Amino acid sequence: MVSSSSLSEVEIISQCFVQPKTHHEKSKEPYHLSAMDHVMLSVQYIQKGLLFLKPSITSDSDDAVKAKDFMGPFLEKLKDSLAITLVHFYPLAGRLSTLKTDDARSYSVFVDCNNSPGAGFIHAQSDLSVADIVGSKYVPLVVQSFFDHHKAVDIDGQTMSLLSVKVTELVDGVFIGMSMNHSIGDGSSFWQFFNSLSETFNSHDSTLLCLKNPPIFREVNGPICRLPFSPLDESIPRSESPVLKERMFHFSAETLKSLKSKANQECGTTKISSFQSLAAFMWRSITRARKLPNDQETTCRFSAGNRSRMSPPLPPNHFGVYVSLAIKTTKIGNLLGKEFGWAALELHQAVTQHNGEAIASQVDGWLNSLLELQSAGFSDPNLVHMGSSPRFNKYGSEFGMGKAVAARSGYNSKYDGKASAYPGREGGGSIDLEVCLLPQFMEALESDQEFMSFVYSSSGS
């Protein structure tokens, strides 16, 4: 997906590793991965970031001088804030390693926080402007070079940093791109760290402040997930994403209310949520754009959070991988031949049935085929995958530059039919969908008048 010309538009100025400011008392012990963490070893790093406008230069006043000298102090403060935040999120400064039993018959992957140079920190520059990024009809390929660990698989965390922050200076903006090993945390944990880094940055206290939403980690001496082989010694097949078109589609709060009302009215219920209605709308629209035979099957899939579904439930700030898949498969003719509300209700039921027992069964099945779960294994023909969540506080992270202009993601974990949900920048329940499709399917979707009539704005954010 990334061309050499687009990569050349971003120049690395400096790079280093950042250690936690002090050692967390638990960092001396191995931080063992859970069963679900092990499953994620064969998928790619999470890559999400925020685009900000630089402070404006208006005159020869003191404010103008500060703006001209903005990046140096900004980078030092961000680096120091990263060191402080890593104290609270200590596993992110480590590296992956393997623990084996005395008889070498079982293995467990853990995070070694003692033999690691720390998290990555990169400063880069580009001659591009904010308008170049948000003003294009499609997300420019150069955005992928705003992130470290391009194409990296989580198992690479043996030698690569588990967390890397890449700060790319644009002509009139700053992009903060973060790459995090997906076997250490899910999207909820990712944005918890991102927001905590912002909180630390904006604090006037240079000491190790108490976070508003501190992470809760598993006990280091708790149950250990063991496998009959060492996944870190195995070779994970590397997959290349096809050439995709990536576009941001904006759905206003009013549009989402309309979709929700239509779905519930057609089914005589009030249980279907706005997001389930939007997912059904996207499932039908993308399937229609693919123009496939009615007797083929199509699947819609959610990344469903598991914390509240576990027994007993876990608090939202419990750090780690607590996400799995809620899935519905049907014939294409069935999906497109029935009312919109039918599809929305089917997705609602798939989410409702995603309970603790279903989650445990799914994870066991994945563990038995761990090495087959590389990124390509998560993408199937005729699939629509609704990833990320509009509930994540993505625009709550500010770094002295005000609210972000836009949120964007990198190359990793993208395939035909992948849609990632972001909260709309204006709030109020609006949603931005980052949709990835093969070029011919994107063209067909854009030509679908019913679909486009629901889209408020599809360029920028």
TORKOL-4160 file (C-alpha; in steps of 0.2 Angstrom, whole numbers, padded with zeros to 4 digits, m for minus):
461
<pt num="1" X="0000" Y="0000" Z="0000"/>
<pt num="2" X="0015" Y="0012" Z="0003"/>
<pt num="3" X="0025" Y="0018" Z="m0011"/>
<pt num="4" X="0043" Y="0023" Z="m0010"/>
<pt num="5" X="0039" Y="0041" Z="m0015"/>
<pt num="6" X="0026" Y="0043" Z="m0001"/>
<pt num="7" X="0039" Y="0037" Z="0012"/>
<pt num="8" X="0052" Y="0049" Z="0005"/>
<pt num="9" X="0041" Y="0064" Z="0010"/>
<pt num="10" X="0044" Y="0060" Z="0029"/>
<pt num="11" X="0062" Y="0062" Z="0035"/>
<pt num="12" X="0068" Y="0055" Z="0052"/>
<pt num="13" X="0077" Y="0068" Z="0062"/>
<pt num="14" X="0081" Y="0058" Z="0078"/>
<pt num="15" X="0076" Y="0043" Z="0087"/>
<pt num="16" X="0080" Y="0035" Z="0104"/>
<pt num="17" X="0072" Y="0024" Z="0118"/>
<pt num="18" X="0064" Y="0031" Z="0133"/>
<pt num="19" X="0064" Y="0021" Z="0150"/>
<pt num="20" X="0052" Y="0024" Z="0164"/>
<pt num="21" X="0056" Y="0038" Z="0175"/>
<pt num="22" X="0057" Y="0026" Z="0190"/>
<pt num="23" X="0055" Y="0007" Z="0191"/>
<pt num="24" X="0038" Y="0001" Z="0195"/>
<pt num="25" X="0039" Y="m0011" Z="0210"/>
<pt num="26" X="0031" Y="m0025" Z="0199"/>
<pt num="27" X="0043" Y="m0022" Z="0184"/>
<pt num="28" X="0056" Y="m0034" Z="0192"/>
<pt num="29" X="0045" Y="m0049" Z="0190"/>
<pt num="30" X="0039" Y="m0056" Z="0173"/>
<pt num="31" X="0023" Y="m0049" Z="0166"/>
<pt num="32" X="0014" Y="m0065" Z="0159"/>
<pt num="33" X="0003" Y="m0064" Z="0144"/>
<pt num="34" X="m0015" Y="m0071" Z="0146"/>
<pt num="35" X="m0023" Y="m0083" Z="0134"/>
<pt num="36" X="m0031" Y="m0069" Z="0124"/>
<pt num="37" X="m0014" Y="m0060" Z="0124"/>
<pt num="38" X="m0006" Y="m0075" Z="0117"/>
<pt num="39" X="m0018" Y="m0076" Z="0103"/>
<pt num="40" X="m0014" Y="m0058" Z="0097"/>
<pt num="41" X="0005" Y="m0063" Z="0095"/>
<pt num="42" X="0002" Y="m0066" Z="0076"/>
<pt num="43" X="m0007" Y="m0050" Z="0072"/>
<pt num="44" X="0000" Y="m0033" Z="0069"/>
<pt num="45" X="0003" Y="m0018" Z="0080"/>
<pt num="46" X="m0010" Y="m0006" Z="0084"/>
<pt num="47" X="m0007" Y="0011" Z="0075"/>
<pt num="48" X="m0017" Y="0026" Z="0079"/>
<pt num="49" X="m0013" Y="0044" Z="0080"/>
<pt num="50" X="m0019" Y="0062" Z="0081"/>
<pt num="51" X="m0016" Y="0077" Z="0070"/>
<pt num="52" X="m0014" Y="0094" Z="0078"/>
<pt num="53" X="m0012" Y="0112" Z="0072"/>
<pt num="54" X="0004" Y="0121" Z="0077"/>
<pt num="55" X="0002" Y="0137" Z="0088"/>
<pt num="56" X="m0001" Y="0151" Z="0075"/>
<pt num="57" X="0012" Y="0164" Z="0071"/>
<pt num="58" X="0003" Y="0181" Z="0071"/>
<pt num="59" X="0016" Y="0194" Z="0073"/>
<pt num="60" X="0033" Y="0198" Z="0081"/>
<pt num="61" X="0026" Y="0197" Z="0098"/>
<pt num="62" X="0031" Y="0185" Z="0112"/>
<pt num="63" X="0018" Y="0173" Z="0106"/>
<pt num="64" X="0026" Y="0172" Z="0089"/>
<pt num="65" X="0043" Y="0169" Z="0096"/>
<pt num="66" X="0036" Y="0155" Z="0106"/>
<pt num="67" X="0028" Y="0147" Z="0091"/>
<pt num="68" X="0044" Y="0148" Z="0081"/>
<pt num="69" X="0053" Y="0139" Z="0094"/>
<pt num="70" X="0039" Y="0127" Z="0098"/>
<pt num="71" X="0045" Y="0110" Z="0093"/>
<pt num="72" X="0061" Y="0109" Z="0103"/>
<pt num="73" X="0053" Y="0112" Z="0120"/>
<pt num="74" X="0038" Y="0102" Z="0115"/>
<pt num="75" X="0048" Y="0086" Z="0110"/>
<pt num="76" X="0058" Y="0087" Z="0127"/>
<pt num="77" X="0042" Y="0089" Z="0137"/>
<pt num="78" X="0033" Y="0075" Z="0128"/>
<pt num="79" X="0048" Y="0063" Z="0130"/>
<pt num="80" X="0049" Y="0067" Z="0149"/>
<pt num="81" X="0030" Y="0064" Z="0150"/>
<pt num="82" X="0032" Y="0048" Z="0141"/>
<pt num="83" X="0045" Y="0043" Z="0154"/>
<pt num="84" X="0033" Y="0047" Z="0168"/>
<pt num="85" X="0018" Y="0039" Z="0160"/>
<pt num="86" X="0028" Y="0023" Z="0157"/>
<pt num="87" X="0030" Y="0021" Z="0176"/>
<pt num="88" X="0011" Y="0018" Z="0177"/>
<pt num="89" X="0011" Y="0007" Z="0161"/>
<pt num="90" X="0027" Y="m0002" Z="0165"/>
<pt num="91" X="0025" Y="m0017" Z="0153"/>
<pt num="92" X="0025" Y="m0006" Z="0138"/>
<pt num="93" X="0043" Y="m0002" Z="0141"/>
<pt num="94" X="0048" Y="m0021" Z="0140"/>
<pt num="95" X="0052" Y="m0034" Z="0127"/>
<pt num="96" X="0044" Y="m0051" Z="0124"/>
<pt num="97" X="0052" Y="m0067" Z="0130"/>
<pt num="98" X="0048" Y="m0085" Z="0133"/>
<pt num="99" X="0047" Y="m0095" Z="0150"/>
<pt num="100" X="0048" Y="m0114" Z="0149"/>
<pt num="101" X="0045" Y="m0127" Z="0162"/>
<pt num="102" X="0059" Y="m0137" Z="0170"/>
<pt num="103" X="0054" Y="m0152" Z="0158"/>
<pt num="104" X="0053" Y="m0140" Z="0143"/>
<pt num="105" X="0035" Y="m0147" Z="0139"/>
<pt num="106" X="0026" Y="m0131" Z="0141"/>
<pt num="107" X="0030" Y="m0113" Z="0137"/>
<pt num="108" X="0023" Y="m0095" Z="0141"/>
<pt num="109" X="0026" Y="m0079" Z="0134"/>
<pt num="110" X="0030" Y="m0064" Z="0146"/>
<pt num="111" X="0036" Y="m0046" Z="0146"/>
<pt num="112" X="0054" Y="m0044" Z="0152"/>
<pt num="113" X="0055" Y="m0026" Z="0159"/>
<pt num="114" X="0073" Y="m0028" Z="0165"/>
<pt num="115" X="0082" Y="m0032" Z="0149"/>
<pt num="116" X="0075" Y="m0018" Z="0138"/>
<pt num="117" X="0080" Y="m0001" Z="0132"/>
<pt num="118" X="0063" Y="0005" Z="0134"/>
<pt num="119" X="0049" Y="0012" Z="0122"/>
<pt num="120" X="0053" Y="0020" Z="0106"/>
<pt num="121" X="0053" Y="0039" Z="0102"/>
<pt num="122" X="0055" Y="0046" Z="0085"/>
<pt num="123" X="0055" Y="0064" Z="0078"/>
<pt num="124" X="0052" Y="0066" Z="0060"/>
<pt num="125" X="0048" Y="0080" Z="0048"/>
<pt num="126" X="0038" Y="0083" Z="0032"/>
<pt num="127" X="0035" Y="0097" Z="0020"/>
<pt num="128" X="0016" Y="0092" Z="0020"/>
<pt num="129" X="0003" Y="0103" Z="0027"/>
<pt num="130" X="m0012" Y="0099" Z="0038"/>
<pt num="131" X="m0023" Y="0102" Z="0023"/>
<pt num="132" X="m0014" Y="0089" Z="0013"/>
<pt num="133" X="m0019" Y="0076" Z="0026"/>
<pt num="134" X="m0037" Y="0081" Z="0029"/>
<pt num="135" X="m0042" Y="0089" Z="0013"/>
<pt num="136" X="m0040" Y="0074" Z="0002"/>
<pt num="137" X="m0054" Y="0063" Z="m0004"/>
<pt num="138" X="m0045" Y="0048" Z="0001"/>
<pt num="139" X="m0033" Y="0046" Z="0016"/>
<pt num="140" X="m0015" Y="0049" Z="0008"/>
<pt num="141" X="m0003" Y="0034" Z="0009"/>
<pt num="142" X="0010" Y="0046" Z="0017"/>
<pt num="143" X="0000" Y="0044" Z="0033"/>
<pt num="144" X="0006" Y="0027" Z="0035"/>
<pt num="145" X="0024" Y="0033" Z="0037"/>
<pt num="146" X="0018" Y="0044" Z="0052"/>
<pt num="147" X="0020" Y="0028" Z="0062"/>
<pt num="148" X="0034" Y="0016" Z="0068"/>
<pt num="149" X="0034" Y="m0003" Z="0066"/>
<pt num="150" X="0027" Y="m0003" Z="0049"/>
<pt num="151" X="0020" Y="m0020" Z="0045"/>
<pt num="152" X="0027" Y="m0027" Z="0062"/>
<pt num="153" X="0018" Y="m0042" Z="0069"/>
<pt num="154" X="0016" Y="m0043" Z="0088"/>
<pt num="155" X="0029" Y="m0058" Z="0089"/>
<pt num="156" X="0042" Y="m0045" Z="0084"/>
<pt num="157" X="0041" Y="m0038" Z="0101"/>
<pt num="158" X="0056" Y="m0049" Z="0106"/>
<pt num="159" X="0067" Y="m0037" Z="0097"/>
<pt num="160" X="0056" Y="m0021" Z="0094"/>
<pt num="161" X="0049" Y="m0009" Z="0106"/>
<pt num="162" X="0032" Y="m0014" Z="0112"/>
<pt num="163" X="0027" Y="0004" Z="0111"/>
<pt num="164" X="0034" Y="0018" Z="0100"/>
<pt num="165" X="0029" Y="0036" Z="0098"/>
<pt num="166" X="0033" Y="0045" Z="0082"/>
<pt num="167" X="0031" Y="0064" Z="0081"/>
<pt num="168" X="0030" Y="0070" Z="0063"/>
<pt num="169" X="0032" Y="0089" Z="0061"/>
<pt num="170" X="0022" Y="0096" Z="0047"/>
<pt num="171" X="0023" Y="0114" Z="0040"/>
<pt num="172" X="0008" Y="0120" Z="0050"/>
<pt num="173" X="0005" Y="0105" Z="0061"/>
<pt num="174" X="0011" Y="0090" Z="0072"/>
<pt num="175" X="0005" Y="0072" Z="0070"/>
<pt num="176" X="0008" Y="0061" Z="0085"/>
<pt num="177" X="0007" Y="0043" Z="0079"/>
<pt num="178" X="0008" Y="0028" Z="0092"/>
<pt num="179" X="0011" Y="0010" Z="0088"/>
<pt num="180" X="0008" Y="m0002" Z="0102"/>
<pt num="181" X="0010" Y="m0021" Z="0103"/>
<pt num="182" X="m0008" Y="m0029" Z="0102"/>
<pt num="183" X="m0003" Y="m0043" Z="0113"/>
<pt num="184" X="m0001" Y="m0031" Z="0127"/>
<pt num="185" X="m0017" Y="m0021" Z="0126"/>
<pt num="186" X="m0032" Y="m0019" Z="0115"/>
<pt num="187" X="m0040" Y="m0003" Z="0108"/>
<pt num="188" X="m0047" Y="0002" Z="0125"/>
<pt num="189" X="m0030" Y="0000" Z="0133"/>
<pt num="190" X="m0022" Y="0009" Z="0119"/>
<pt num="191" X="m0032" Y="0025" Z="0121"/>
<pt num="192" X="m0031" Y="0024" Z="0140"/>
<pt num="193" X="m0012" Y="0025" Z="0138"/>
<pt num="194" X="m0014" Y="0039" Z="0125"/>
<pt num="195" X="m0025" Y="0049" Z="0136"/>
<pt num="196" X="m0014" Y="0046" Z="0151"/>
<pt num="197" X="0001" Y="0053" Z="0141"/>
<pt num="198" X="m0009" Y="0068" Z="0137"/>
<pt num="199" X="m0014" Y="0070" Z="0156"/>
<pt num="200" X="0004" Y="0069" Z="0161"/>
<pt num="201" X="0010" Y="0082" Z="0148"/>
<pt num="202" X="m0003" Y="0094" Z="0153"/>
<pt num="203" X="0000" Y="0092" Z="0172"/>
<pt num="204" X="0009" Y="0106" Z="0180"/>
<pt num="205" X="0017" Y="0094" Z="0192"/>
<pt num="206" X="0033" Y="0087" Z="0186"/>
<pt num="207" X="0033" Y="0072" Z="0199"/>
<pt num="208" X="0025" Y="0055" Z="0196"/>
<pt num="209" X="0007" Y="0062" Z="0197"/>
<pt num="210" X="m0008" Y="0051" Z="0201"/>
<pt num="211" X="m0018" Y="0047" Z="0186"/>
<pt num="212" X="m0036" Y="0050" Z="0185"/>
<pt num="213" X="m0039" Y="0033" Z="0177"/>
<pt num="214" X="m0024" Y="0022" Z="0182"/>
<pt num="215" X="m0022" Y="0005" Z="0174"/>
<pt num="216" X="m0026" Y="m0010" Z="0183"/>
<pt num="217" X="m0014" Y="m0025" Z="0179"/>
<pt num="218" X="m0016" Y="m0044" Z="0182"/>
<pt num="219" X="m0006" Y="m0050" Z="0197"/>
<pt num="220" X="0011" Y="m0055" Z="0191"/>
<pt num="221" X="0010" Y="m0071" Z="0202"/>
<pt num="222" X="m0007" Y="m0075" Z="0195"/>
<pt num="223" X="m0012" Y="m0090" Z="0184"/>
<pt num="224" X="0000" Y="m0093" Z="0169"/>
<pt num="225" X="m0006" Y="m0098" Z="0152"/>
<pt num="226" X="0005" Y="m0112" Z="0145"/>
<pt num="227" X="0006" Y="m0118" Z="0128"/>
<pt num="228" X="0014" Y="m0135" Z="0121"/>
<pt num="229" X="0026" Y="m0125" Z="0110"/>
<pt num="230" X="0035" Y="m0108" Z="0111"/>
<pt num="231" X="0026" Y="m0096" Z="0099"/>
<pt num="232" X="0041" Y="m0084" Z="0099"/>
<pt num="233" X="0052" Y="m0098" Z="0091"/>
<pt num="234" X="0040" Y="m0101" Z="0077"/>
<pt num="235" X="0039" Y="m0092" Z="0060"/>
<pt num="236" X="0024" Y="m0081" Z="0058"/>
<pt num="237" X="0019" Y="m0079" Z="0039"/>
<pt num="238" X="0020" Y="m0061" Z="0034"/>
<pt num="239" X="0005" Y="m0055" Z="0024"/>
<pt num="240" X="0004" Y="m0040" Z="0012"/>
<pt num="241" X="m0012" Y="m0030" Z="0011"/>
<pt num="242" X="m0019" Y="m0027" Z="m0006"/>
<pt num="243" X="m0020" Y="m0010" Z="m0014"/>
<pt num="244" X="m0034" Y="m0002" Z="m0005"/>
<pt num="245" X="m0044" Y="0014" Z="m0006"/>
<pt num="246" X="m0046" Y="0022" Z="0012"/>
<pt num="247" X="m0059" Y="0035" Z="0015"/>
<pt num="248" X="m0067" Y="0044" Z="0030"/>
<pt num="249" X="m0086" Y="0044" Z="0030"/>
<pt num="250" X="m0094" Y="0055" Z="0042"/>
<pt num="251" X="m0111" Y="0051" Z="0050"/>
<pt num="252" X="m0120" Y="0065" Z="0060"/>
<pt num="253" X="m0129" Y="0061" Z="0076"/>
<pt num="254" X="m0145" Y="0065" Z="0067"/>
<pt num="255" X="m0142" Y="0052" Z="0053"/>
<pt num="256" X="m0137" Y="0039" Z="0066"/>
<pt num="257" X="m0154" Y="0042" Z="0076"/>
<pt num="258" X="m0163" Y="0040" Z="0059"/>
<pt num="259" X="m0155" Y="0023" Z="0056"/>
<pt num="260" X="m0158" Y="0017" Z="0074"/>
<pt num="261" X="m0176" Y="0023" Z="0073"/>
<pt num="262" X="m0179" Y="0014" Z="0056"/>
<pt num="263" X="m0171" Y="m0002" Z="0062"/>
<pt num="264" X="m0181" Y="m0003" Z="0078"/>
<pt num="265" X="m0197" Y="0002" Z="0070"/>
<pt num="266" X="m0195" Y="m0012" Z="0056"/>
<pt num="267" X="m0192" Y="m0025" Z="0070"/>
<pt num="268" X="m0205" Y="m0019" Z="0083"/>
<pt num="269" X="m0192" Y="m0016" Z="0096"/>
<pt num="270" X="m0181" Y="m0003" Z="0105"/>
<pt num="271" X="m0166" Y="m0014" Z="0109"/>
<pt num="272" X="m0155" Y="m0011" Z="0093"/>
<pt num="273" X="m0142" Y="0002" Z="0096"/>
<pt num="274" X="m0136" Y="0016" Z="0085"/>
<pt num="275" X="m0119" Y="0007" Z="0081"/>
<pt num="276" X="m0128" Y="m0009" Z="0077"/>
<pt num="277" X="m0139" Y="0000" Z="0065"/>
<pt num="278" X="m0124" Y="0008" Z="0057"/>
<pt num="279" X="m0115" Y="m0008" Z="0056"/>
<pt num="280" X="m0130" Y="m0016" Z="0047"/>
<pt num="281" X="m0131" Y="m0001" Z="0035"/>
<pt num="282" X="m0112" Y="m0003" Z="0031"/>
<pt num="283" X="m0114" Y="m0022" Z="0029"/>
<pt num="284" X="m0128" Y="m0021" Z="0017"/>
<pt num="285" X="m0120" Y="m0006" Z="0007"/>
<pt num="286" X="m0103" Y="m0014" Z="0005"/>
<pt num="287" X="m0111" Y="m0031" Z="0001"/>
<pt num="288" X="m0121" Y="m0022" Z="m0012"/>
<pt num="289" X="m0106" Y="m0013" Z="m0019"/>
<pt num="290" X="m0097" Y="m0030" Z="m0021"/>
<pt num="291" X="m0110" Y="m0036" Z="m0033"/>
<pt num="292" X="m0108" Y="m0055" Z="m0028"/>
<pt num="293" X="m0120" Y="m0069" Z="m0032"/>
<pt num="294" X="m0134" Y="m0071" Z="m0020"/>
<pt num="295" X="m0130" Y="m0089" Z="m0015"/>
<pt num="296" X="m0113" Y="m0084" Z="m0008"/>
<pt num="297" X="m0111" Y="m0080" Z="0011"/>
<pt num="298" X="m0106" Y="m0064" Z="0019"/>
<pt num="299" X="m0100" Y="m0060" Z="0036"/>
<pt num="300" X="m0102" Y="m0045" Z="0047"/>
<pt num="301" X="m0090" Y="m0045" Z="0063"/>
<pt num="302" X="m0088" Y="m0034" Z="0078"/>
<pt num="303" X="m0073" Y="m0031" Z="0089"/>
<pt num="304" X="m0083" Y="m0033" Z="0105"/>
<pt num="305" X="m0076" Y="m0028" Z="0122"/>
<pt num="306" X="m0076" Y="m0042" Z="0135"/>
<pt num="307" X="m0073" Y="m0033" Z="0151"/>
<pt num="308" X="m0091" Y="m0031" Z="0156"/>
<pt num="309" X="m0095" Y="m0048" Z="0149"/>
<pt num="310" X="m0083" Y="m0058" Z="0160"/>
<pt num="311" X="m0088" Y="m0066" Z="0176"/>
<pt num="312" X="m0085" Y="m0057" Z="0187"/>
<pt num="313" X="m0085" Y="m0041" Z="0176"/>
<pt num="314" X="m0068" Y="m0032" Z="0175"/>
<pt num="315" X="m0067" Y="m0013" Z="0177"/>
<pt num="316" X="m0065" Y="m0003" Z="0161"/>
<pt num="317" X="m0047" Y="0002" Z="0166"/>
<pt num="318" X="m0041" Y="m0016" Z="0167"/>
<pt num="319" X="m0026" Y="m0016" Z="0155"/>
<pt num="320" X="m0024" Y="m0030" Z="0143"/>
<pt num="321" X="m0032" Y="m0039" Z="0128"/>
<pt num="322" X="m0051" Y="m0041" Z="0133"/>
<pt num="323" X="m0059" Y="m0041" Z="0116"/>
<pt num="324" X="m0065" Y="m0054" Z="0104"/>
<pt num="325" X="m0077" Y="m0056" Z="0089"/>
<pt num="326" X="m0096" Y="m0056" Z="0088"/>
<pt num="327" X="m0100" Y="m0063" Z="0071"/>
<pt num="328" X="m0115" Y="m0065" Z="0060"/>
<pt num="329" X="m0115" Y="m0075" Z="0043"/>
<pt num="330" X="m0129" Y="m0076" Z="0031"/>
<pt num="331" X="m0132" Y="m0078" Z="0012"/>
<pt num="332" X="m0130" Y="m0062" Z="0002"/>
<pt num="333" X="m0147" Y="m0064" Z="m0006"/>
<pt num="334" X="m0154" Y="m0066" Z="0012"/>
<pt num="335" X="m0145" Y="m0050" Z="0018"/>
<pt num="336" X="m0150" Y="m0039" Z="0003"/>
<pt num="337" X="m0168" Y="m0047" Z="0000"/>
<pt num="338" X="m0174" Y="m0043" Z="0018"/>
<pt num="339" X="m0177" Y="m0026" Z="0026"/>
<pt num="340" X="m0163" Y="m0016" Z="0034"/>
<pt num="341" X="m0170" Y="m0019" Z="0051"/>
<pt num="342" X="m0168" Y="m0038" Z="0049"/>
<pt num="343" X="m0149" Y="m0036" Z="0047"/>
<pt num="344" X="m0148" Y="m0024" Z="0062"/>
<pt num="345" X="m0158" Y="m0036" Z="0073"/>
<pt num="346" X="m0147" Y="m0051" Z="0068"/>
<pt num="347" X="m0131" Y="m0040" Z="0073"/>
<pt num="348" X="m0140" Y="m0035" Z="0089"/>
<pt num="349" X="m0143" Y="m0054" Z="0093"/>
<pt num="350" X="m0125" Y="m0058" Z="0089"/>
<pt num="351" X="m0118" Y="m0045" Z="0101"/>
<pt num="352" X="m0131" Y="m0051" Z="0115"/>
<pt num="353" X="m0126" Y="m0069" Z="0113"/>
<pt num="354" X="m0107" Y="m0064" Z="0115"/>
<pt num="355" X="m0107" Y="m0069" Z="0133"/>
<pt num="356" X="m0093" Y="m0076" Z="0144"/>
<pt num="357" X="m0096" Y="m0094" Z="0139"/>
<pt num="358" X="m0095" Y="m0090" Z="0120"/>
<pt num="359" X="m0079" Y="m0079" Z="0123"/>
<pt num="360" X="m0070" Y="m0094" Z="0132"/>
<pt num="361" X="m0075" Y="m0106" Z="0118"/>
<pt num="362" X="m0069" Y="m0094" Z="0105"/>
<pt num="363" X="m0052" Y="m0091" Z="0114"/>
<pt num="364" X="m0049" Y="m0109" Z="0116"/>
<pt num="365" X="m0052" Y="m0112" Z="0097"/>
<pt num="366" X="m0040" Y="m0098" Z="0093"/>
<pt num="367" X="m0026" Y="m0105" Z="0105"/>
<pt num="368" X="m0027" Y="m0122" Z="0096"/>
<pt num="369" X="m0023" Y="m0113" Z="0079"/>
<pt num="370" X="m0012" Y="m0099" Z="0086"/>
<pt num="371" X="0001" Y="m0099" Z="0072"/>
<pt num="372" X="m0013" Y="m0097" Z="0058"/>
<pt num="373" X="m0020" Y="m0081" Z="0065"/>
<pt num="374" X="m0009" Y="m0069" Z="0056"/>
<pt num="375" X="m0017" Y="m0054" Z="0049"/>
<pt num="376" X="m0023" Y="m0062" Z="0033"/>
<pt num="377" X="m0032" Y="m0075" Z="0044"/>
<pt num="378" X="m0043" Y="m0062" Z="0051"/>
<pt num="379" X="m0048" Y="m0056" Z="0034"/>
<pt num="380" X="m0060" Y="m0067" Z="0024"/>
<pt num="381" X="m0069" Y="m0065" Z="0007"/>
<pt num="382" X="m0085" Y="m0055" Z="0008"/>
<pt num="383" X="m0081" Y="m0049" Z="0025"/>
<pt num="384" X="m0086" Y="m0032" Z="0034"/>
<pt num="385" X="m0077" Y="m0030" Z="0050"/>
<pt num="386" X="m0082" Y="m0016" Z="0062"/>
<pt num="387" X="m0067" Y="m0012" Z="0072"/>
<pt num="388" X="m0061" Y="0001" Z="0085"/>
<pt num="389" X="m0075" Y="0010" Z="0094"/>
<pt num="390" X="m0083" Y="0028" Z="0094"/>
<pt num="391" X="m0084" Y="0026" Z="0113"/>
<pt num="392" X="m0065" Y="0028" Z="0114"/>
<pt num="393" X="m0060" Y="0046" Z="0120"/>
<pt num="394" X="m0049" Y="0049" Z="0105"/>
<pt num="395" X="m0051" Y="0068" Z="0105"/>
<pt num="396" X="m0048" Y="0069" Z="0124"/>
<pt num="397" X="m0029" Y="0069" Z="0121"/>
<pt num="398" X="m0022" Y="0087" Z="0120"/>
<pt num="399" X="m0004" Y="0092" Z="0120"/>
<pt num="400" X="m0004" Y="0110" Z="0122"/>
<pt num="401" X="m0011" Y="0113" Z="0104"/>
<pt num="402" X="m0029" Y="0112" Z="0108"/>
<pt num="403" X="m0041" Y="0098" Z="0101"/>
<pt num="404" X="m0034" Y="0087" Z="0087"/>
<pt num="405" X="m0040" Y="0091" Z="0069"/>
<pt num="406" X="m0042" Y="0073" Z="0065"/>
<pt num="407" X="m0038" Y="0055" Z="0070"/>
<pt num="408" X="m0029" Y="0043" Z="0058"/>
<pt num="409" X="m0022" Y="0026" Z="0058"/>
<pt num="410" X="m0007" Y="0017" Z="0050"/>
<pt num="411" X="m0004" Y="0002" Z="0037"/>
<pt num="412" X="m0006" Y="m0012" Z="0050"/>
<pt num="413" X="m0022" Y="m0023" Z="0051"/>
<pt num="414" X="m0031" Y="m0016" Z="0035"/>
<pt num="415" X="m0040" Y="m0027" Z="0022"/>
<pt num="416" X="m0054" Y="m0026" Z="0011"/>
<pt num="417" X="m0070" Y="m0023" Z="0021"/>
<pt num="418" X="m0062" Y="m0016" Z="0036"/>
<pt num="419" X="m0071" Y="m0001" Z="0044"/>
<pt num="420" X="m0064" Y="0007" Z="0060"/>
<pt num="421" X="m0076" Y="0018" Z="0070"/>
<pt num="422" X="m0070" Y="0035" Z="0077"/>
<pt num="423" X="m0080" Y="0048" Z="0087"/>
<pt num="424" X="m0085" Y="0063" Z="0076"/>
<pt num="425" X="m0074" Y="0077" Z="0081"/>
<pt num="426" X="m0089" Y="0088" Z="0085"/>
<pt num="427" X="m0095" Y="0075" Z="0097"/>
<pt num="428" X="m0114" Y="0074" Z="0101"/>
<pt num="429" X="m0114" Y="0056" Z="0095"/>
<pt num="430" X="m0108" Y="0058" Z="0078"/>
<pt num="431" X="m0096" Y="0044" Z="0071"/>
<pt num="432" X="m0082" Y="0044" Z="0058"/>
<pt num="433" X="m0079" Y="0028" Z="0049"/>
<pt num="434" X="m0063" Y="0024" Z="0041"/>
<pt num="435" X="m0067" Y="0012" Z="0027"/>
<pt num="436" X="m0055" Y="0002" Z="0017"/>
<pt num="437" X="m0060" Y="m0007" Z="0001"/>
<pt num="438" X="m0053" Y="m0013" Z="m0015"/>
<pt num="439" X="m0053" Y="0001" Z="m0028"/>
<pt num="440" X="m0068" Y="m0006" Z="m0038"/>
<pt num="441" X="m0078" Y="m0008" Z="m0023"/>
<pt num="442" X="m0075" Y="0009" Z="m0016"/>
<pt num="443" X="m0080" Y="0016" Z="m0033"/>
<pt num="444" X="m0096" Y="0006" Z="m0032"/>
<pt num="445" X="m0100" Y="0012" Z="m0014"/>
<pt num="446" X="m0097" Y="0030" Z="m0019"/>
<pt num="447" X="m0109" Y="0028" Z="m0033"/>
<pt num="448" X="m0123" Y="0021" Z="m0022"/>
<pt num="449" X="m0135" Y="0035" Z="m0020"/>
<pt num="450" X="m0144" Y="0027" Z="m0005"/>
<pt num="451" X="m0127" Y="0026" Z="0004"/>
<pt num="452" X="m0121" Y="0043" Z="0000"/>
<pt num="453" X="m0137" Y="0051" Z="0005"/>
<pt num="454" X="m0133" Y="0046" Z="0023"/>
<pt num="455" X="m0115" Y="0053" Z="0023"/>
<pt num="456" X="m0114" Y="0070" Z="0029"/>
<pt num="457" X="m0096" Y="0073" Z="0023"/>
<pt num="458" X="m0083" Y="0061" Z="0017"/>
<pt num="459" X="m0067" Y="0071" Z="0015"/>
<pt num="460" X="m0057" Y="0076" Z="0030"/>
<pt num="461" X="m0063" Y="0072" Z="0047"/>
